[in-house]
Amino acid sequence: MQRKQTKTVLLAIFFLVSSVPALAQTGEFKDVIYASPDGHDLGLDIYLPQGVDSPPLVIQVHGGAWRFGSKDGGVPMEFVANGYAVASLDFRASTDAPFPAMVHDIKAAVRFLRANAGSYGFDASRIAITGASSGAHLAQVVGTSNGHPELEGELGDYLDTSSDVQAILSYFGASDLTVILSQSTPFGLSVREPALELLLGALPDDAPELAQLASPVYLVDANDPPLMLLHGDMDPQMPINQSLNMLGAYKAKGLDVTFDPVHGAVHGGPGFFNEEHLANALAFLERTIGK
C-alpha cells in the first residue's frame, strides 16, 4: 500500500494528473481564486518543489494569441523539479475584455501571491515571471510596468502590496506591437492580425497609442528587473526581431539582459527545454532570484 501511495504522489507532481483542489501530499494547490472581475472568478494553481524550504516563485502566464489557453497548459514543471515553486494562472482573454484587462488580472495575481506567500510556502521576495508567445508578451508588460497608472489596475484585495517581479523569462514573445506586422511573414500576418484586432480593438496603426502602451519596449526604464529572452531563429509566427527589439531597449538603458537564440527552432517545441537551454534558463533564475 505504501509503494502505491508513493507512486501516486510522484505522478501527481511530475505529470499533473492530480485533481486534488488543495495542498495534500502532492505539493499542489489547485484552483485558488485570486480575483473576480465583474463576478468572473480567476484561478491559479501552485506547484511546490518537494523538500525545499521557502523556494523562489516563478509565475507562469500561458500563451494562446491572447484569446486561447488556460493555466493547465505549458506549465514549466522542469522548474519545479529544479527547486522552484511555480504558479500558473488564468486571466481574462481578449474575447472577454481587451487590453489592458489581462495585465490588470496578472498584476492582481502577483499581489495575491506575494501577500499570501506564507500560507503557500514560497518566498515573496523572490518572484520571476515567465511565459511563451502572447504569454511572454504579457510577462514582459507586467515586469516592466510596476506602478504604471494605466496598467496597475485596481483589481483584487491587496492593492497596497507590490506587483514587482525580480526577473522576467520570455519565450518567443512580442515586444513592439507598433512594428510587429511589418516584421511578420505572410503566415505570421494570418495569425497576428486577427489576434491584435481582438487584443486592441483595432490593428496597431488604427490604435497607435494603445499599441504603444501594450508594447514593452516603450515601458522599459532604468528600474526594470533582469530579463532573459529565448527565441527560435526559424520562428514563422513571432518575428525574432521582436526579441531583438526588447534586447535593444534593455541595452539602451544599461539593464541586465540575456539573449539565448534557439537555433533551428520554430514557434515553440522541445528545443526550448533541452539540456542546453533549460540549463541557461535555470542559471538565469538562480542568478536573479536564487534557489
N, C-alpha and C positions, 0 to 999 in steps of 0.2 A: 504493500500500500504506500509506503514512504517513497519508493522509487517512482511509482506512478504519479504521486503529488509533485515530486521534484521535476519530472519531465513536463508536467502541465505548466508549472511556473515558468520554466525556461522557454517553452513555446510561446507563452503569453508575452514575455518580454521581447523576444527577438523576432517573432513573426506576426505580432499584433493580432492575435486571434482571440484575445480575451474580450468578453463583453461586460466585465465587472465595472460598475459605474463609479466606484470609489477605490481608494487605495486598499489593497489587500496584500497578499504575498507577492504580487506581480510587480510592484513598484510603479503602478499606474493610477492616475486619477483621470476618469473619463467624463466627458460631457459636463464640465464645470461651466456654469453660466457666469459670464463676466460683465455683460451689459445687455440691455433690452431696448434698443432704439425703436420708437413707435410700437412698443409692445412685442417686438420680434426678438426672441431670445437668441443670443450669440454665445456659443460654447467654445471651449478649448479642452484639449487633452494634454496631460502632463506625464512624461515618462522619466523615471528616475533611475540612474545607474545603481546597481546593487553594490553595497559595501563602501559607498563614497559618502563622507560626511560633508554636508553643505556644498554640493558641487556648483560650479557656474551654470548659468542657464543660457540655452540657445533657443530663441523664438523662431518658429518656422511659419512663413507666410506662403501659402500654397499658390501655385500658378493656375493658368486656365483662361488667358486672354481677358482677365478682369471679370469674366462673366460665368465661368465654369469652375468646377473643382470643389474640394472640401478639405477639412482638416485631416481626413483619413488618407489623403494622397500625398505621396512623396515625402513622408516623414523620414528624416535622416537618422535612422536608428544606428548608423555607424558611429555617430557622435555619442549616443547613449552607451554603446559598447566600449567607448574610449573615455568614459568618466564624466560626461556632460549630461545634465538634465536637459530635456527638450520639451517645449510647449508648442503644440501645433493648434492653430486657431481658425475658426470660421469668421467670416466678416461679410458685410453686405456686398453682393455682386452688383456690377454695373446695370444689370437688368432690374435691380431693386431700387438703386439710388446711384446717381452719378458721382463722379469725383467732386469733392474730397471725402465723401461719406465713408469709404472704406479705410481711408487714412485715420479719420476720427475713431473708427472702430478699433483699429490696430493699436493706436495710442492708448485707448481705454484699456485694452488688454495688457499693454506694458505696465500701466499704472496699477491695474488689478494684481498682476503677478508680483510686482515689486512690493505692494502693500501687504500681500498675503504670503510672502516667501516663507515666513516662519512656520506657517501651517502646512506647507508642502515640502519643506526640507531642502530648498536650494538657496544660494547666496544672492540676495537682492542687489548687492553692489557690483556684481559681475554678470552683465547681461549682453549677449550678442543677438543680432537679428539676421536671419538668412531667408532666402527664397530663390526660386527659379523662374525665369521668364517674367511674366507680369508680377509674380510674387517677389522677384528680385527688384523690380522697379519700385514696388510699394515699400520693400525693406529699405531701399536707398532713400526714398522720400521721408520715411519715418526717421531714419537715422540721421538725416541732415537738416531736420526742421524742428528741433526741440524748442518749444516756446513760441513757434510761429503762430500769430494770432488767427490766421485763416485755416491752419492745418491742425492745430492742437485739439480743437473741439471742446465740447462740454459734456461728454458722454461718460456715464459711469459714476461710481460713488467715491472716487479717490482723486478728485481734481487738484488737491494740494500735494499729490505725490508726483514725482518727476517721471516723465516718459523718456528720459535719456537712455540711450544704449551705449555700451562701451566699445562695440565693434560691429561692423557690417560685413557680411559674407554674401556676395552676389554671384549667382549662377546665370549667365547669359541674359541679363536684364536690360530693359530700356532705361535710358538716362536723359535723353533730349527729344521730347515729343515734337518740338518745333522743326526738326530736320529728319525725323525717322523715316518719313515716307520717301523723301528724296534719296535716302540711302538704301531703300529696300529693293529687292529683286521683284519681278512680276509675281512670283508665288508669295513673297512676303507681303506685297500690297494686297493680295486677295484675302489674306488673313488679317492684316493690320488695319485696313481702312474700316471695315465694319466694327472691329473691336474698339477703335478710337472714337467712332461716332457714338457708340454706347457709353464709353467712359466719359467723354467730354460733352456729349450732346451735339457735337459737330466735328468735322475734320479740323485738325490743328490750325490751318490757315484761316478758318472761319471763326475760330475762338482763340486768338493768339495769346491773350492774357491768361486764360485758363490753361492753355497748353504749356505756357512758361511756368505757371505755378505748379504744374504737375511734373515738371522736369527737374530732377535732382541736380543737374549741372548748374542750374540757376539758384539753388538753395545752399550750395557749398559755401561755408565760411571757415574762418580760422579755428573755430571751436569744435569742428566735427571730429568724430571718432575715427580710428583706423579702419581702412577699407581694403578688402580683397576682392578682386574681380576674376572670375573664371568664364571663359567664352570659347566655344568651338570655332576654329578657323574655317570651317566649311558650313557654318550655320546658314541655311537658306531662308530662314524666317525672321530671326532677330539679327540685324546687321552687327557685325563685330565692332564696327565703328561706334556703336552706342557705348560699349565698354571703354573703347579708346577715348571717347569724349569725356567720360567720367574720370578716367585716368588723368587726362589733361587738366580737368578742373581741379582735381586734388593737388596735382603737382604745382599748378599755378599759385596755390595757397601755401605751398610748402608742407602739406599734410602727409601723414603716413598712409601710403597706398602701395598695394602689390597687385601686379597683373600676371595671371597664370593662364596662358593660352593652352587650349586642349587641342593638339594637332590631329586633324582628321575627323574631329567630332562635329556633329550637326546640332540640331536643337534638342539637347538632352542626350541621354544614353549612358551606359555603364562606364564610359571612359572618364566621366567627371568624378567617379568614386573608385577608380582603380588605385592600385597601391601608391603610385606617384602622386596623384592629385589629392587623394584623401590625406596622405602624409603632409602635403603642403597646407591643406586647409586646417588640419589638426595643429600644425606648427603655428599657424597664424592665430588660432584660437588660444593656444597655450601662451603665446607671447602677449596677447591683448587682454584676455580675461582669466588666464591661469588655468589651473586644473585641480 
